[in-house]
Amino acid sequence: MDDSQPRFLDDVTVELVRHSASDTDVLWAARVSTAGEQSLEEINKDPERSRGLINYLMRDRHGSPFEHNSMTFFIRAPIFVFREFHRHRVGWSYNEESGRYRELQPDFYVPGRERRLVQEGRPGKYVFVEGTDEQHKLVTEAMEDSYRQSYAAYQEMLEAGVAREVARAVLPVGLFSSMYATCNARSLMHFLSLRTKSEQAKVPSFPQREIEMVAEKMEAVWAGLMPLTHAAFVANGRVAP
Ligand SMILES: Cc1cc2nc3c(=O)[nH]c(=O)nc-3n(C[C@H](O)[C@H](O)[C@H](O)COP(=O)(O)OP(=O)(O)OC[C@H]3O[C@@H](n4cnc5c(N)ncnc54)[C@H](O)[C@@H]3O)c2cc1C
């Protein structure tokens, strides 16, 4: 494969790199207040009680027991998604690839056929509807042409000896970037409540589809690690405790 040729991608990557996260972490943290050091032994004694306790903590928004865990994700997504992502400040740590220290790879986002293209309604209550074939063709061609041109300009400057940190100014927000993002279940729930759209949400949100694609993949991973906590989050209207 020729690394200098643009690649056009319509999906994002989310991989769990490492974790220390389970429902028992929540129970342990919650029970220390009543069971003290014995709380660890209590965890598996009564699963129904454990489920009930997690649900109670979620419902009454006792949030801190959901912080004693950690998940590190590798995420590859367009820069415009990272701009939204990095607004989530609390309970998150980020490290992103550098455009100063390495040559940026020509991976660019082009929406897939299932991406709804047309926005209707008023701000804050947008509805997105299908684009026509012509609109999809236009979007694909306009984006690919523009990406090819800007990446060629980037390479021309690098070849002429211009520093990476200067040449990168021509690259668009549809360029893919990579980062590690570390969070805990509480900060992830806050993120999910804002960056997913769900009929089960007590407080609806209207996220951009591309960050929602990242959020959905993160939620699926997290649901596998902490199924009781995830179920309680959904059952209580997807409100972060
Ligand atoms: C659908 C949608 C549209 C958006 N549109 C825009 C937009 O047009 N322009 C724009 O700039 N942003 C926009 N945002 C970003 C939004 O304003 C938030 O910055 C982002 O969602 C992160 O939320 P947060 O601050 O609650 O998260 P975090 O930064 O993770 O904070 C978590 C919580 O900690 C508390 N907290 C954190 N910092 C402070 C503080 N300084 N003071 C007091 N309490 C604090 C709050 O309770 C906060 O909810 C949008 C977000 C969404 C979901």
The ligand as an SDF file (V2000), in Angstrom:
LIG
                    3D

 53 58  0  0  0  0  0  0  0  0999 V2000
  -25.3490   18.2430   21.5860 C   0  0  0  0  0  0  0  0  0  0  0  0
  -24.2420   19.1480   22.0420 C   0  0  0  0  0  0  0  0  0  0  0  0
  -24.0250   20.3670   21.4360 C   0  0  0  0  0  0  0  0  0  0  0  0
  -22.9800   21.2000   21.8650 C   0  0  0  0  0  0  0  0  0  0  0  0
  -22.7850   22.3950   21.2280 N   0  0  0  0  0  0  0  0  0  0  0  0
  -21.7570   23.1940   21.6240 C   0  0  0  0  0  0  0  0  0  0  0  0
  -21.5050   24.4530   20.9670 C   0  0  0  0  0  0  0  0  0  0  0  0
  -22.2000   24.8420   20.0530 O   0  0  0  0  0  0  0  0  0  0  0  0
  -20.4600   25.2090   21.3880 N   0  0  0  0  0  0  0  0  0  0  0  0
  -19.6630   24.8330   22.4360 C   0  0  0  0  0  0  0  0  0  0  0  0
  -18.7200   25.5490   22.8020 O   0  0  0  0  0  0  0  0  0  0  0  0
  -19.8740   23.6430   23.0730 N   0  0  0  0  0  0  0  0  0  0  0  0
  -20.8890   22.8330   22.6920 C   0  0  0  0  0  0  0  0  0  0  0  0
  -21.0900   21.6300   23.3330 N   0  0  0  0  0  0  0  0  0  0  0  0
  -20.1540   21.2220   24.3950 C   0  0  0  0  0  0  0  0  0  0  0  0
  -20.7980   21.3940   25.7910 C   0  0  0  0  0  0  0  0  0  0  0  0
  -21.0750   22.7510   26.0680 O   0  0  0  0  0  0  0  0  0  0  0  0
  -19.8510   20.8160   26.8570 C   0  0  0  0  0  0  0  0  0  0  0  0
  -18.6310   21.5240   26.8020 O   0  0  0  0  0  0  0  0  0  0  0  0
  -19.5430   19.3540   26.6440 C   0  0  0  0  0  0  0  0  0  0  0  0
  -20.7260   18.6310   26.3950 O   0  0  0  0  0  0  0  0  0  0  0  0
  -18.8460   18.7660   27.8800 C   0  0  0  0  0  0  0  0  0  0  0  0
  -19.7880   18.7120   28.9070 O   0  0  0  0  0  0  0  0  0  0  0  0
  -19.4100   19.0360   30.4140 P   0  0  0  0  0  0  0  0  0  0  0  0
  -18.8180   20.4050   30.5590 O   0  0  0  0  0  0  0  0  0  0  0  0
  -20.6500   18.7230   31.2210 O   0  0  0  0  0  0  0  0  0  0  0  0
  -18.3090   17.8900   30.6980 O   0  0  0  0  0  0  0  0  0  0  0  0
  -17.0260   17.9530   31.6730 P   0  0  0  0  0  0  0  0  0  0  0  0
  -16.1020   19.0130   31.2380 O   0  0  0  0  0  0  0  0  0  0  0  0
  -16.4970   16.5590   31.6820 O   0  0  0  0  0  0  0  0  0  0  0  0
  -17.6200   18.3410   33.0750 O   0  0  0  0  0  0  0  0  0  0  0  0
  -18.4020   17.4250   33.8260 C   0  0  0  0  0  0  0  0  0  0  0  0
  -19.2140   18.1800   34.8600 C   0  0  0  0  0  0  0  0  0  0  0  0
  -18.3330   18.7930   35.7950 O   0  0  0  0  0  0  0  0  0  0  0  0
  -18.8570   20.0720   36.1780 C   0  0  0  0  0  0  0  0  0  0  0  0
  -17.9200   21.1170   35.7340 N   0  0  0  0  0  0  0  0  0  0  0  0
  -16.8420   20.9530   34.9090 C   0  0  0  0  0  0  0  0  0  0  0  0
  -16.1940   22.1070   34.7640 N   0  0  0  0  0  0  0  0  0  0  0  0
  -16.8600   23.0270   35.4650 C   0  0  0  0  0  0  0  0  0  0  0  0
  -16.6760   24.4150   35.6850 C   0  0  0  0  0  0  0  0  0  0  0  0
  -15.6900   25.0940   35.1200 N   0  0  0  0  0  0  0  0  0  0  0  0
  -17.5510   25.0500   36.4610 N   0  0  0  0  0  0  0  0  0  0  0  0
  -18.5550   24.3800   37.0470 C   0  0  0  0  0  0  0  0  0  0  0  0
  -18.8090   23.0660   36.8940 N   0  0  0  0  0  0  0  0  0  0  0  0
  -17.9590   22.3920   36.1050 C   0  0  0  0  0  0  0  0  0  0  0  0
  -20.2110   20.2050   35.4930 C   0  0  0  0  0  0  0  0  0  0  0  0
  -21.1980   19.6980   36.3440 O   0  0  0  0  0  0  0  0  0  0  0  0
  -20.0690   19.3080   34.2900 C   0  0  0  0  0  0  0  0  0  0  0  0
  -21.2990   18.8250   33.7760 O   0  0  0  0  0  0  0  0  0  0  0  0
  -22.1360   20.8000   22.9290 C   0  0  0  0  0  0  0  0  0  0  0  0
  -22.3670   19.5630   23.5440 C   0  0  0  0  0  0  0  0  0  0  0  0
  -23.3870   18.7440   23.1160 C   0  0  0  0  0  0  0  0  0  0  0  0
  -23.5930   17.3970   23.7890 C   0  0  0  0  0  0  0  0  0  0  0  0
  1  2  1  0
  2  3  1  0
  2 52  2  0
  3  4  2  0
  4  5  1  0
  4 50  1  0
  5  6  2  0
  6  7  1  0
  6 13  1  0
  7  8  2  0
  7  9  1  0
  9 10  1  0
 10 11  2  0
 10 12  1  0
 12 13  2  0
 13 14  1  0
 14 15  1  0
 14 50  1  0
 15 16  1  0
 16 17  1  0
 16 18  1  0
 18 19  1  0
 18 20  1  0
 20 21  1  0
 20 22  1  0
 22 23  1  0
 23 24  1  0
 24 25  2  0
 24 26  1  0
 24 27  1  0
 27 28  1  0
 28 29  2  0
 28 30  1  0
 28 31  1  0
 31 32  1  0
 32 33  1  0
 33 34  1  0
 33 48  1  0
 34 35  1  0
 35 36  1  0
 35 46  1  0
 36 37  1  0
 36 45  1  0
 37 38  2  0
 38 39  1  0
 39 40  1  0
 39 45  2  0
 40 41  1  0
 40 42  2  0
 42 43  1  0
 43 44  2  0
 44 45  1  0
 46 47  1  0
 46 48  1  0
 48 49  1  0
 50 51  2  0
 51 52  1  0
 52 53  1  0
M  END
$$$$
